């Protein structure tokens, strides 16, 4: 399993590289995340060069789905889901990430 990188660790890494106060970095990251959320809610596509694209895709509803907790048969309406499509540069960078390592 891959290691996890938290928001707090990202803030600390940026602070160490730039010398910008952690509180300022935290505020900027929160604003960025808020802008992405707001744009997705407004059904906009967010393109971040060298990273990828965030968008909402529609997942079709089902008349017969199963609640995994109770086993009860339920119907699920069509609904939007957030989707991330990595950009070419990110895809290329990640392509051989597991070469030389055992898959866990």
TORMIMI-201080 format. One record per residue (C-alpha): x negated, y negated, z negated; residue number from 1. Coordinates in Angstrom, 3 decimals, padded with zeros to 6 digits. Example, Ala and Ser with C-alpha at 12.3 -4.5 7.8 and 13.67 -1.06 7.14 Angstrom:
BEGIN
<atom><east>-012.300</east><north>004.500</north><up>-007.800</up><num>1</num></atom>
<atom><east>-013.670</east><north>001.060</north><up>-007.140</up><num>2</num></atom>
This chain:
BEGIN
<atom><east>000.000</east><north>000.000</north><up>000.000</up><num>1</num></atom>
<atom><east>-001.239</east><north>-003.491</north><up>000.828</up><num>2</num></atom>
<atom><east>-002.227</east><north>-005.955</north><up>-001.867</up><num>3</num></atom>
<atom><east>000.270</east><north>-008.678</north><up>-002.676</up><num>4</num></atom>
<atom><east>-000.495</east><north>-012.399</north><up>-002.434</up><num>5</num></atom>
<atom><east>001.778</east><north>-014.602</north><up>-004.525</up><num>6</num></atom>
<atom><east>002.738</east><north>-018.238</north><up>-004.049</up><num>7</num></atom>
<atom><east>000.715</east><north>-019.123</north><up>-007.160</up><num>8</num></atom>
<atom><east>-002.378</east><north>-017.448</north><up>-005.667</up><num>9</num></atom>
<atom><east>-001.889</east><north>-019.278</north><up>-002.367</up><num>10</num></atom>
<atom><east>-001.690</east><north>-022.587</north><up>-004.256</up><num>11</num></atom>
<atom><east>-004.842</east><north>-021.737</north><up>-006.224</up><num>12</num></atom>
<atom><east>-006.740</east><north>-020.747</north><up>-003.042</up><num>13</num></atom>
<atom><east>-005.766</east><north>-023.992</north><up>-001.284</up><num>14</num></atom>
<atom><east>-006.684</east><north>-026.016</north><up>-004.382</up><num>15</num></atom>
<atom><east>-010.122</east><north>-024.375</north><up>-004.536</up><num>16</num></atom>
<atom><east>-010.802</east><north>-025.004</north><up>-000.832</up><num>17</num></atom>
<atom><east>-009.501</east><north>-028.573</north><up>-000.631</up><num>18</num></atom>
<atom><east>-009.634</east><north>-030.066</north><up>-004.107</up><num>19</num></atom>
<atom><east>-005.998</east><north>-031.212</north><up>-003.792</up><num>20</num></atom>
<atom><east>-004.074</east><north>-031.073</north><up>-007.073</up><num>21</num></atom>
<atom><east>-002.104</east><north>-027.853</north><up>-007.595</up><num>22</num></atom>
<atom><east>001.081</east><north>-029.808</north><up>-008.314</up><num>23</num></atom>
<atom><east>000.845</east><north>-031.615</north><up>-004.977</up><num>24</num></atom>
<atom><east>000.246</east><north>-028.361</north><up>-003.093</up><num>25</num></atom>
<atom><east>003.174</east><north>-026.726</north><up>-004.907</up><num>26</num></atom>
<atom><east>005.465</east><north>-029.616</north><up>-003.935</up><num>27</num></atom>
<atom><east>004.397</east><north>-029.447</north><up>-000.282</up><num>28</num></atom>
<atom><east>004.900</east><north>-025.673</north><up>-000.095</up><num>29</num></atom>
<atom><east>008.338</east><north>-025.992</north><up>-001.732</up><num>30</num></atom>
<atom><east>009.297</east><north>-028.682</north><up>000.808</up><num>31</num></atom>
<atom><east>008.061</east><north>-026.532</north><up>003.711</up><num>32</num></atom>
<atom><east>010.067</east><north>-023.528</north><up>002.497</up><num>33</num></atom>
<atom><east>013.110</east><north>-025.760</north><up>001.982</up><num>34</num></atom>
<atom><east>012.815</east><north>-027.133</north><up>005.530</up><num>35</num></atom>
<atom><east>012.577</east><north>-023.614</north><up>006.967</up><num>36</num></atom>
<atom><east>015.625</east><north>-022.469</north><up>004.959</up><num>37</num></atom>
<atom><east>017.667</east><north>-025.528</north><up>005.948</up><num>38</num></atom>
<atom><east>016.808</east><north>-025.101</north><up>009.624</up><num>39</num></atom>
<atom><east>017.760</east><north>-021.413</north><up>009.555</up><num>40</num></atom>
<atom><east>021.073</east><north>-022.236</north><up>007.859</up><num>41</num></atom>
<atom><east>021.708</east><north>-024.727</north><up>010.697</up><num>42</num></atom>
<atom><east>020.964</east><north>-021.863</north><up>013.153</up><num>43</num></atom>
<atom><east>017.782</east><north>-023.494</north><up>014.443</up><num>44</num></atom>
<atom><east>014.703</east><north>-021.589</north><up>015.609</up><num>45</num></atom>
<atom><east>011.498</east><north>-022.522</north><up>013.757</up><num>46</num></atom>
<atom><east>008.293</east><north>-022.129</north><up>015.738</up><num>47</num></atom>
<atom><east>004.993</east><north>-022.396</north><up>013.879</up><num>48</num></atom>
<atom><east>002.100</east><north>-022.243</north><up>016.342</up><num>49</num></atom>
<atom><east>-000.540</east><north>-019.600</north><up>015.548</up><num>50</num></atom>
<atom><east>001.866</east><north>-017.929</north><up>013.104</up><num>51</num></atom>
<atom><east>005.200</east><north>-017.064</north><up>014.688</up><num>52</num></atom>
<atom><east>008.887</east><north>-017.822</north><up>014.974</up><num>53</num></atom>
<atom><east>011.687</east><north>-017.655</north><up>012.408</up><num>54</num></atom>
<atom><east>015.251</east><north>-017.255</north><up>013.637</up><num>55</num></atom>
<atom><east>018.655</east><north>-015.911</north><up>012.685</up><num>56</num></atom>
<atom><east>019.835</east><north>-012.767</north><up>014.459</up><num>57</num></atom>
<atom><east>023.310</east><north>-011.308</north><up>014.242</up><num>58</num></atom>
<atom><east>023.649</east><north>-007.831</north><up>012.822</up><num>59</num></atom>
<atom><east>026.745</east><north>-006.073</north><up>014.105</up><num>60</num></atom>
<atom><east>029.351</east><north>-005.040</north><up>011.587</up><num>61</num></atom>
<atom><east>030.374</east><north>-001.452</north><up>010.949</up><num>62</num></atom>
<atom><east>033.795</east><north>-000.113</north><up>010.125</up><num>63</num></atom>
<atom><east>032.298</east><north>002.825</north><up>008.225</up><num>64</num></atom>
<atom><east>029.248</east><north>002.183</north><up>006.109</up><num>65</num></atom>
<atom><east>028.305</east><north>003.814</north><up>002.838</up><num>66</num></atom>
<atom><east>027.506</east><north>002.016</north><up>-000.390</up><num>67</num></atom>
<atom><east>024.242</east><north>003.777</north><up>-001.370</up><num>68</num></atom>
<atom><east>024.871</east><north>003.211</north><up>-005.070</up><num>69</num></atom>
<atom><east>028.386</east><north>004.652</north><up>-005.276</up><num>70</num></atom>
<atom><east>028.704</east><north>006.627</north><up>-002.047</up><num>71</num></atom>
<atom><east>031.949</east><north>004.746</north><up>-001.330</up><num>72</num></atom>
<atom><east>032.862</east><north>004.135</north><up>002.324</up><num>73</num></atom>
<atom><east>033.072</east><north>000.387</north><up>003.025</up><num>74</num></atom>
<atom><east>033.320</east><north>-001.846</north><up>006.071</up><num>75</num></atom>
<atom><east>030.626</east><north>-004.425</north><up>006.763</up><num>76</num></atom>
<atom><east>031.313</east><north>-007.575</north><up>008.790</up><num>77</num></atom>
<atom><east>028.896</east><north>-008.934</north><up>011.376</up><num>78</num></atom>
<atom><east>026.426</east><north>-011.212</north><up>009.645</up><num>79</num></atom>
<atom><east>023.245</east><north>-013.177</north><up>010.185</up><num>80</num></atom>
<atom><east>019.832</east><north>-011.978</north><up>009.070</up><num>81</num></atom>
<atom><east>016.587</east><north>-013.931</north><up>008.954</up><num>82</num></atom>
<atom><east>014.051</east><north>-012.563</north><up>011.418</up><num>83</num></atom>
<atom><east>010.345</east><north>-013.317</north><up>011.862</up><num>84</num></atom>
<atom><east>008.616</east><north>-012.691</north><up>015.180</up><num>85</num></atom>
<atom><east>004.830</east><north>-012.961</north><up>014.883</up><num>86</num></atom>
<atom><east>002.976</east><north>-015.075</north><up>017.415</up><num>87</num></atom>
<atom><east>000.379</east><north>-013.663</north><up>019.781</up><num>88</num></atom>
<atom><east>-002.584</east><north>-014.839</north><up>017.691</up><num>89</num></atom>
<atom><east>-001.199</east><north>-013.230</north><up>014.498</up><num>90</num></atom>
<atom><east>-000.323</east><north>-010.012</north><up>016.371</up><num>91</num></atom>
<atom><east>-003.814</east><north>-009.794</north><up>017.823</up><num>92</num></atom>
<atom><east>-005.430</east><north>-010.466</north><up>014.447</up><num>93</num></atom>
<atom><east>-003.377</east><north>-007.732</north><up>012.756</up><num>94</num></atom>
<atom><east>-003.543</east><north>-005.112</north><up>015.519</up><num>95</num></atom>
<atom><east>-006.453</east><north>-003.059</north><up>014.103</up><num>96</num></atom>
<atom><east>-006.022</east><north>-003.897</north><up>010.431</up><num>97</num></atom>
<atom><east>-005.655</east><north>-000.269</north><up>009.328</up><num>98</num></atom>
<atom><east>-008.502</east><north>001.122</north><up>011.470</up><num>99</num></atom>
<atom><east>-011.073</east><north>002.691</north><up>009.237</up><num>100</num></atom>
<atom><east>-008.636</east><north>002.818</north><up>006.297</up><num>101</num></atom>
<atom><east>-006.356</east><north>005.675</north><up>005.462</up><num>102</num></atom>
<atom><east>-002.674</east><north>004.879</north><up>005.904</up><num>103</num></atom>
<atom><east>-000.976</east><north>004.894</north><up>002.534</up><num>104</num></atom>
